[in-house]
Amino acid sequence: MKKKETMNFSGKLFIAVIAATILFFSCDEDENTPAPQEFTYEFNSDTDGWTGGFADYPAGNDSFYEMLFEYTALPEPLDHTKGALKISGNNHSDDLFMFVKRKISGLQSSTVYHVEFTVEFASNVADDSAGVGGSPGEGVYIKAGASTTEPRSETDESDWYRMNIDKANQAQSGADMIVIGDFSNDTDTNEYALKTVSNSSTSFTVTSNENGEAWLIVGTDSAFEATTTIYFNQITFVFSE
């Protein structure tokens, strides 16, 4: 009888040791995994280091395309106490790309990150609106991404401004930017309303440079052949190893 009790105790001890070992390594793994790094910009007082740019149009036509980037308050009927990045252009080329960008630091050196981005913006285009060349809402694609290379608009051999990163074109996603939504405002009225889009269902990765830096970029890729004016009210990027 005593021998049976000893065996039961030994079995229980063995199971306890195994469980403790699994728990130890599980906790150790959690402790060694860095917490996600969040970069949130609400533009309460200025551009917060973001700059604007344009691509997919012929050089020397900035005025004709009515290009504008500025820091301003949200438009009526939205809250005027909140700031935003305003970017606007008239899409004569049927392909105008408008973007805002910012460099970040503080990441691990040369590390692959999974990136989640959430963008809140103001749109004045009702759902299912019709327009020249395409819809002024669903035909204007919201894209976001990150890159080790600074995103720049540069002239090509045809003297057109093109991006130096892979954003793809209009409804297509590229290696450096992906489609996360469109410019329609989720209402049936053509007045400014806030809309939030994200890549919650689409994976995106980027590798930081040797200094632990990366570039963030958000923009619109348009098939609508007229003016689009967007206000970026809040931008959040979360980097996870």
Backbone torsions as a table, in degrees:
resi	resn	phi	psi	omega
1	MET	NA	-43.1	178.6
2	LYS	-63.6	-36.9	-179.6
3	LYS	-63.6	-40.6	179.9
4	LYS	-63.7	-41.5	178.4
5	GLU	-63.1	-38.3	179.6
6	THR	-64.4	-40.7	-180.0
7	MET	-66.7	-40.2	178.2
8	ASN	-62.6	-42.2	178.7
9	PHE	-63.2	-42.8	-180.0
10	SER	-63.1	-40.7	179.2
11	GLY	-63.8	-43.1	178.9
12	LYS	-64.8	-38.7	179.1
13	LEU	-63.7	-41.6	179.9
14	PHE	-61.9	-44.9	179.6
15	ILE	-63.7	-40.0	179.9
16	ALA	-64.0	-40.8	179.3
17	VAL	-63.7	-44.6	178.8
18	ILE	-61.1	-45.3	-179.5
19	ALA	-62.5	-42.0	179.4
20	ALA	-64.7	-38.9	179.4
21	THR	-64.1	-45.0	178.7
22	ILE	-61.8	-43.7	179.5
23	LEU	-62.9	-39.9	-179.3
24	PHE	-61.7	-49.6	-177.8
25	PHE	-69.4	-31.8	177.1
26	SER	-65.5	-45.3	178.1
27	CYS	-65.5	-39.1	-179.5
28	ASP	-63.8	-39.2	179.2
29	GLU	-65.7	-42.3	178.7
30	ASP	-62.2	-40.8	-179.0
31	GLU	-67.9	-30.1	-178.9
32	ASN	-85.2	-10.3	177.5
33	THR	-90.4	114.0	-178.0
34	PRO	-61.1	147.6	176.7
35	ALA	-67.6	149.0	177.1
36	PRO	-57.8	146.9	177.5
37	GLN	-105.6	123.9	-177.5
38	GLU	-107.4	134.2	176.9
39	PHE	-121.8	107.5	-177.7
40	THR	-118.3	135.1	-178.5
41	TYR	-128.8	123.3	-177.1
42	GLU	-114.7	-5.4	173.0
43	PHE	55.7	46.9	-178.5
44	ASN	-70.3	-29.4	-176.3
45	SER	-135.4	-17.7	-179.8
46	ASP	-162.7	-168.8	-177.4
47	THR	-74.6	-10.9	178.6
48	ASP	57.0	34.5	175.4
49	GLY	88.8	-0.9	178.8
50	TRP	-84.2	143.4	175.6
51	THR	-126.4	162.4	-176.8
52	GLY	-115.7	161.6	178.2
53	GLY	-162.4	173.8	-176.0
54	PHE	-140.7	151.9	178.3
55	ALA	-151.7	173.8	-179.5
56	ASP	65.6	48.9	174.9
57	TYR	-153.1	157.3	-178.1
58	PRO	-73.4	139.2	-179.3
59	ALA	-58.5	147.7	177.9
60	GLY	83.9	11.1	-176.5
61	ASN	-120.3	25.0	-177.5
62	ASP	-58.1	-44.7	-178.6
63	SER	-67.9	-41.3	179.8
64	PHE	-61.4	-35.1	179.9
65	TYR	-85.5	-0.7	174.5
66	GLU	52.8	47.7	-175.6
67	MET	-78.3	136.6	-179.1
68	LEU	-148.8	132.8	170.0
69	PHE	-133.6	129.7	179.7
70	GLU	-160.2	161.8	171.7
71	TYR	-92.0	132.2	-177.3
72	THR	-156.6	176.1	175.3
73	ALA	-81.2	159.2	174.2
74	LEU	-61.8	147.5	-177.7
75	PRO	-77.9	166.1	172.2
76	GLU	-61.0	144.8	1.7
77	PRO	-94.1	23.7	-176.6
78	LEU	-80.9	173.8	-176.0
79	ASP	-68.5	111.7	-177.8
80	HIS	-71.2	-12.3	179.7
81	THR	-80.2	-8.8	-179.5
82	LYS	-101.5	134.7	-179.9
83	GLY	-88.8	168.2	-179.2
84	ALA	-160.0	161.5	170.7
85	LEU	-91.6	116.0	179.5
86	LYS	-100.0	127.9	175.4
87	ILE	-136.2	135.9	-172.2
88	SER	-145.4	148.6	177.3
89	GLY	-165.0	153.7	177.9
90	ASN	-102.0	114.5	-168.6
91	ASN	-82.4	70.8	179.1
92	HIS	-69.0	-23.4	-176.6
93	SER	-86.4	-4.7	-174.9
94	ASP	62.4	24.4	-175.9
95	ASP	-158.6	17.7	-171.9
96	LEU	-64.0	133.4	176.5
97	PHE	-113.1	125.2	178.1
98	MET	-118.9	136.7	-174.3
99	PHE	-146.5	158.8	169.9
100	VAL	-125.1	147.9	-175.6
101	LYS	-144.3	160.2	177.9
102	ARG	-160.1	141.3	175.2
103	LYS	-90.6	141.0	174.6
104	ILE	-121.3	160.0	177.8
105	SER	-138.1	179.6	178.8
106	GLY	93.3	4.6	175.8
107	LEU	-84.2	169.4	173.2
108	GLN	-71.0	149.0	-179.0
109	SER	-67.4	133.5	173.2
110	SER	45.4	53.3	-175.6
111	THR	-120.3	138.9	176.6
112	VAL	-79.2	127.1	179.3
113	TYR	-120.0	141.0	166.8
114	HIS	-87.3	130.1	-173.3
115	VAL	-119.1	129.9	173.0
116	GLU	-113.0	130.5	178.2
117	PHE	-126.6	141.5	178.3
118	THR	-129.2	128.2	-175.4
119	VAL	-126.1	126.7	173.2
120	GLU	-108.2	131.7	-178.6
121	PHE	-144.0	164.9	176.9
122	ALA	-105.3	130.8	178.9
123	SER	-128.3	145.8	178.0
124	ASN	-114.4	26.5	-178.3
125	VAL	-116.8	119.7	179.0
126	ALA	-68.0	157.6	177.0
127	ASP	-60.5	147.0	174.4
128	ASP	60.0	31.8	176.4
129	SER	-80.3	147.6	178.4
130	ALA	-101.2	150.3	-179.9
131	GLY	-158.3	176.3	-179.3
132	VAL	-70.8	123.7	178.1
133	GLY	83.3	-29.3	-178.2
134	GLY	175.0	176.7	-179.8
135	SER	-70.2	138.8	175.4
136	PRO	-70.6	-10.4	177.9
137	GLY	-107.3	-72.6	-178.2
138	GLU	-68.4	-17.9	178.5
139	GLY	-88.9	2.0	176.0
140	VAL	-114.8	110.6	-170.5
141	TYR	-94.0	131.0	176.3
142	ILE	-88.5	126.2	180.0
143	LYS	-124.5	152.5	176.0
144	ALA	-147.5	156.9	179.7
145	GLY	-178.7	-171.9	179.6
146	ALA	-148.5	153.0	-175.5
147	SER	-152.6	149.0	172.1
148	THR	-72.7	-35.3	178.4
149	THR	-79.9	137.6	175.4
150	GLU	-64.9	123.5	178.0
151	PRO	-66.4	125.7	-179.8
152	ARG	-138.6	149.6	173.8
153	SER	-97.1	119.6	-174.7
154	GLU	-130.1	148.5	179.4
155	THR	-76.3	141.5	177.6
156	ASP	-99.9	-169.7	-176.9
157	GLU	-66.5	-18.3	178.1
158	SER	-95.7	7.4	-179.3
159	ASP	63.8	36.9	172.1
160	TRP	-109.9	145.6	175.7
161	TYR	-79.9	125.0	178.1
162	ARG	-130.4	154.1	177.7
163	MET	-76.4	147.2	178.4
164	ASN	-90.6	4.7	175.4
165	ILE	-118.4	167.0	-178.5
166	ASP	-90.4	95.0	175.6
167	LYS	-99.6	-8.5	-172.5
168	ALA	63.5	-162.2	-174.2
169	ASN	-132.5	128.4	176.6
170	GLN	50.8	-112.3	-173.7
171	ALA	-75.1	-6.7	-178.0
172	GLN	-89.9	147.1	174.1
173	SER	-96.9	148.1	178.7
174	GLY	-114.7	-174.7	-179.2
175	ALA	-70.3	-29.2	-174.8
176	ASP	-106.3	-14.8	176.9
177	MET	-144.6	145.1	178.2
178	ILE	-129.3	154.8	177.6
179	VAL	-73.5	129.8	179.5
180	ILE	-123.4	1.9	179.9
181	GLY	165.2	-166.2	177.1
182	ASP	-138.2	177.6	-170.7
183	PHE	-86.1	-4.9	176.9
184	SER	-62.8	147.0	-170.0
185	ASN	-98.8	13.7	177.4
186	ASP	62.3	25.6	175.0
187	THR	-134.5	-179.6	176.4
188	ASP	-109.4	18.9	179.7
189	THR	-125.0	148.4	179.8
190	ASN	-93.5	56.9	172.1
191	GLU	-130.3	155.5	-172.7
192	TYR	-63.3	131.2	175.5
193	ALA	-139.8	152.3	179.6
194	LEU	-83.1	141.6	178.7
195	LYS	-138.0	143.0	179.2
196	THR	-118.9	131.9	177.2
197	VAL	-129.9	158.1	-178.7
198	SER	-157.2	175.1	176.1
199	ASN	-105.2	36.3	-175.9
200	SER	-57.6	-26.4	-178.8
201	SER	-106.8	4.9	-177.4
202	THR	-130.2	123.9	-179.8
203	SER	-75.4	143.1	177.0
204	PHE	-144.1	134.2	178.2
205	THR	-128.4	153.5	174.9
206	VAL	-147.3	151.5	177.5
207	THR	-107.2	124.5	177.8
208	SER	-67.1	158.9	177.2
209	ASN	-82.4	-177.8	-174.7
210	GLU	-65.5	-17.3	178.1
211	ASN	-97.1	7.6	-179.3
212	GLY	72.0	36.0	-177.9
213	GLU	-118.9	159.7	173.9
214	ALA	-157.6	162.1	176.9
215	TRP	-107.4	134.3	174.4
216	LEU	-98.3	143.5	178.2
217	ILE	-146.5	137.7	176.8
218	VAL	-136.1	140.9	-179.0
219	GLY	-163.9	-178.1	175.6
220	THR	-121.0	137.0	177.6
221	ASP	-119.2	110.8	-164.4
222	SER	-107.6	138.5	169.7
223	ALA	-110.9	3.8	179.5
224	PHE	-91.1	121.2	-171.8
225	GLU	-88.5	57.2	175.2
226	ALA	-161.3	-159.1	-172.6
227	THR	-86.8	134.2	171.2
228	THR	-121.5	129.4	176.6
229	THR	-126.3	114.8	-176.6
230	ILE	-118.3	145.0	176.5
231	TYR	-117.1	113.9	175.5
232	PHE	-86.0	114.9	-172.8
233	ASN	-95.8	-33.7	178.1
234	GLN	-154.0	135.9	179.2
235	ILE	-131.1	128.0	178.8
236	THR	-129.5	129.8	173.7
237	PHE	-121.3	132.3	177.3
238	VAL	-120.0	121.9	-178.7
239	PHE	-104.4	124.7	179.5
240	SER	-128.5	137.1	177.7
241	GLU	-81.5	NA	NA
